[in-house]
Amino acid sequence: MKEISIMSRITLLEEKILKICENCGRKRNEIKVMAVSKNHGIEEIKEVYNAGISMFGENRIQEAVKKFEYEELRKNIDLHFIGNLQRNKAKKAVNFFDCIQTLDRDSLLDELAVLTSIKEEPLMVLLEFHTGEDTKAGYRSLEDLFWAVEKLLLCPGLKLEGLMTMAPFTSCKDSQRRSFKALYKAKEEVKKRFLLEMPCLSMGMTQDFETAIEEGSTLLRIGSGIFGGD
Ligand SMILES: *Cc1c(COP(=O)(O)O)cnc(C)c1O
């Protein structure tokens, strides 16, 4: 069976996003779509880019470097790291990515702070908050998250753009929604406590982006919904 093309998948996705926005009273332009290109080659990635998406997410440093390092395309896109970042790979990540979305623990924060202290442009980061039972990563409590925010605000090389989470891997809408609500609430609590408005709420993947939009997502991370293969 022949799969439908990347172009038609993106068109379909866009229609769904528009419809959800209409239904829940949000503006389409509040929401960005990032294509999660892990496990997909540069030719497919170029197709996605030509269809109008210029933000990409990768979860392995080596794979990303190998794919993008010598590509002209690299200059025209925003590349985000969304995987588990080991400290010994942090240096490469800092030099190669435009944003680290999965800043999920203090030891990594400290490492990134040192590595970026001499950078001219601050590195964008999102703090990962743990909201779903079956994922491991992320800050576990609001208190820990607050500490991380406090630390981040003292790091000249790091710019806190927002929060990221993974909902549980389930088709149960209620548990997805609980997860997204928790991330939204965390953002509100940070705002109250630090008078800090964070523009980015990275939540929602192929199977749960509709709920994520309803709960305030500003950045969807879509893999199979764009590249196929689910
Ligand atoms: C793979 C991945 C995605 C995309 O998943 P799909 O279900 O294919 O849309 C989003 N976020 C993270 C962190 C991922 O690892």
The ligand as an ORCA input file, in Angstrom:
! r2SCAN-3c Opt
* xyz 0 1
  C       9.199     11.344     18.806
  C       8.806     12.508     19.632
  C       7.716     13.323     19.258
  C       6.845     13.064     18.047
  O       6.086     11.912     18.202
  P       4.931     11.519     17.169
  O       4.019     10.681     17.973
  O       5.577     10.791     16.070
  O       4.277     12.776     16.726
  C       7.437     14.423     20.050
  N       8.172     14.714     21.151
  C       9.204     13.953     21.539
  C       9.958     14.334     22.755
  C       9.545     12.823     20.793
  O      10.572     12.067     21.198
*
